[in-house]
Amino acid sequence: MTPLAIALILIALVGGAVVGFFAGQAHRKKVAEATIGSANQEATRIINQALTTAEQKKKEAILEAKDEIHKTRTETERELRERRTEVQRQERRNIQREENLDKKTASLEKREEKLNQKLKDAEQKEEELESLKKSQLEILEKISGLTEAQAREQILSQVDEKLDHEKATRIMEAKEQIKERSDELAREIVTIAIQRCAAERTTDATVSVVSLPNDEMKGRIIGREGRNIRAIETVTGVDLIIDDTPETITISCFEPVRREIARLTVERLIQDGRIHPARIEETYEKAKREVNQTIKQTGERAVLDAGVTGLHPELIKLLGKLRYRTSYGQNVLDHSLEVCYIAGLIASELGADVKQARRAGLLHDIGKALDHEFEGSHVTLGADAAKKYRESEAVVHAIKAHHGDIEAKTTVAFIVQAADAISAARPGARRENIENYIKRLEKLEEIANSYGGVENSFAIQAGREIRVVVKPEKVNDDQMVIIAHDIAQRIESEMEYPGQIKIHVVRESRVMDYAK
């Protein structure tokens, strides 16, 4: 093709394209106008429909509100009617009650009038009786030649003399009857005679002293910023007292086993020389295992020495713990073994159950191994532990009664009381503070001097006997028996003492004259 033809074709194509473009724009404009028109019509229809629906819902809501108001008004009126009815009913009841009260008041007023009249009659009769009594007394005074006060004093004096003689006679008769009763009662009398025992008041040592090779060791035990001493106190549960005492530290704790473990721990740390928190815990565990093993072995040896069999393993451990417990300076485990031996001897002499007596004697203070860990007296804790580990009722009763907390009802219980008193009261067994000793003697003399007719009293034999000197012109032989008995009763109820106390009442009349 020639260039001219090609140019004409290109021109024709461009012209067609321009015409087509303008024709397409015109068509799209018509379509858009038609779409906009239909959209406006649809929007108008939707708005009209929404207004119609809203009007209908408004009418329905108004109708529902009117119905609800009507229901509420009806319910309110019903409740008001019920309340009015109830109020009317209550008013009728109140009116009826008031009428009944008025009737009762009137009845009471009538009764009061009758009572007042009776009281007046009684007062009148009383006045008449008093007048007759006075006249009779005047006649009696004339006949007897004594005034009323003199007659009363004379009668009371005679009654007192008769009562004193009667009381003294009855006391002597009771003692004679007790001596003549059956063999079983005789056995109890033998044991009762020595059953008085020192009441529980322990003064245990609460510190242990550890010697140091030199004072430099104190600083190592304290550690940097006190970390070592804090670790020792935290792990062992004791207090370390480090003061100016040369080459000595003190371990303080009320629980003796814990104190012993802490003592061993500190001694091992001093020997080893390596003192730091990790080593402290390791050494503490070793010392704890060693002490527990010692407790077990000690308990087993004590049971073997006592000749008691069949004890629960936990009771054996508790016996081993008593090795570290003291009472008035007396080791409790040694005391328990001593009571066991003495109880067995008394039981054999009286024909009682020896095995049961030895068993109860060995376990009577078992609660002292627990009284640092639990609340309660060692008597209660010991009885509970024995019962828990299936000891017999007789043994549990002997433990409960060995300090008189409950009344002893069996021969074994009396035997354990006696053996406990003997072990505690024997010379050298226990220490006593000199101040408490003096107070005990003063209390004895104070009790004796408080009785009328007592001239003087003297506590002798280290407080095991009190001699009471009475005035012979004020106290007769019958009254001496009563005074001795009353003093013994007061001493038993008011004082704490080992063994028994003898009350010795002395009445002496001396007459002197001179031949000239």
C-alpha positions, 0 to 999 in steps of 0.5 A: 500500500502507498503511504497515502493510503495508509495515512487515510486509513489511520485518519479514518480509525482515529476519527472513528475512535473519537466518534465512539468515545463521545457516543459512549459518554452520552450513553453512560450519562443517560444510564446514570440519570436513569439510575439516580431517578430510580434511587430517589424513588426507592429512598422516598418509598423506604422513608414513607414505609419507616414513618408508617411503621414508627407510627404503628409501634408508637400506638402499640407502646401507648396501648401497652403502657395503658394496660400496665398502668391499669394492672398496677392500679388494680394490684395497688387497690387490692393490696390497699383493701387487704391492708385495710382489712388487716388493720381493722382485724388488728384493731379489733384484737387490740380492743379485745386485749384492752378489755381483757387487761381491764378485767385482769386489772380489776381482778388484781386490784381486788386481790391486792385489797384482800392481801393488804387486809391479810397483811394488816391482820398478820401484823396485828397478830405478830404484834400480839405474839411479840407482846406475849413473847416479851411478857413470857421472857420477863416471867422467865427472867424473874424465875431464873434470875438471868437476863436474856443475854446471860441465858443465851451465853450460858446455853451457847457455852454448854453447846460448844463444850458438848460439840467439842467433845462430840467432834473429838470423840468422832474423830478418834472413833473414825480413826479407830474404825479406819484401823479396823477395816478390811485388808484392802483398806489397810493397803490403801492406808499404807499408801495414803500415809505417804501420798503427799507429794511436791506439787509440780513447779519445775525450775529447769535449766534453760541454758547451755554453755559452750566453751570456745578455743579463743575469743576470735571464734566469737567473731567467726560464729557471728559472721559478716554482718551477723549472717552466721549467728542469724543462720544458727538461730533460724535453723536451730530455733534457739537464742545465742547469747554472745557477751563479754564472758571470755571464751564462752557463748550461751545457748538459751531455749526452753525446749531441752531437746532443741537446746541439745541439738543446737549445742552439738551443732555449735560444738561441731562447727567450732571443731570443724572451723568452717562456719557458713550458712550451708555448713550450718544447715548440714551440721544441724541435720547431722546433730539432729539425727545423732540426738534422735538416735540417742533418744531412741537408744536411751528410751530402749535402755530405760525400758530394759532397765525397768523390766517393762515390755510391750511399750509403743515405740513412740512412748519409748522415744518420749522416755528417751526425751526425758533424759534432757528434762529436769525438775528441781534439779532432778533428772526426770528420766532417772526420777521415772526409773526410781519411781518405777522401782519403788512402785514395784517394791511397794506393790510386792509388799502389798500384794498388788499387781507389780508389773502394772505398778512398775509400768505406771511408775515408769510412765507417770511423768511421760507428759513432761516430754511433751509440755514444751510442744503442746498446751496443758499440764504434764499430767493431762498430756501424759494421760492423753499420750498413754491412752493414744498408744493403747495403755491400759485404763489402770495405767492412764488413771494412775498417771492422771491421779499421781499429782492429785488432779483427780481422786485416786481410785485404785491401789496402783494409783495410790502406789504411784503417788507414794513412790513419786513422793518418796523419790521427790522427797528423799534427801538430795533428790531435789534442790529448793530455793532458800527463799521458798524454803523460808517462806514455807516455814513461815507459812506453816507457823502462820497457819498454826498461829491463826487459831484461837488459843494457840500461844506459839508455834515452831516449824522444825525438822526442815519443815517436816514437823510443826509444834503448836503450843496452846494455852491450857486455860483456853484449850481443853483436851478435846479441842486439841484434837480438833485444832490438830485436825484443822491445821492438817486440813489447811496445810494440805489445801493451801501449801505445796510441800514434799513428803508429809508434815507432822502436826504436834499440839502441846498443852501443858499446865504448870503449877508452882508454890513455895514452902516457907 
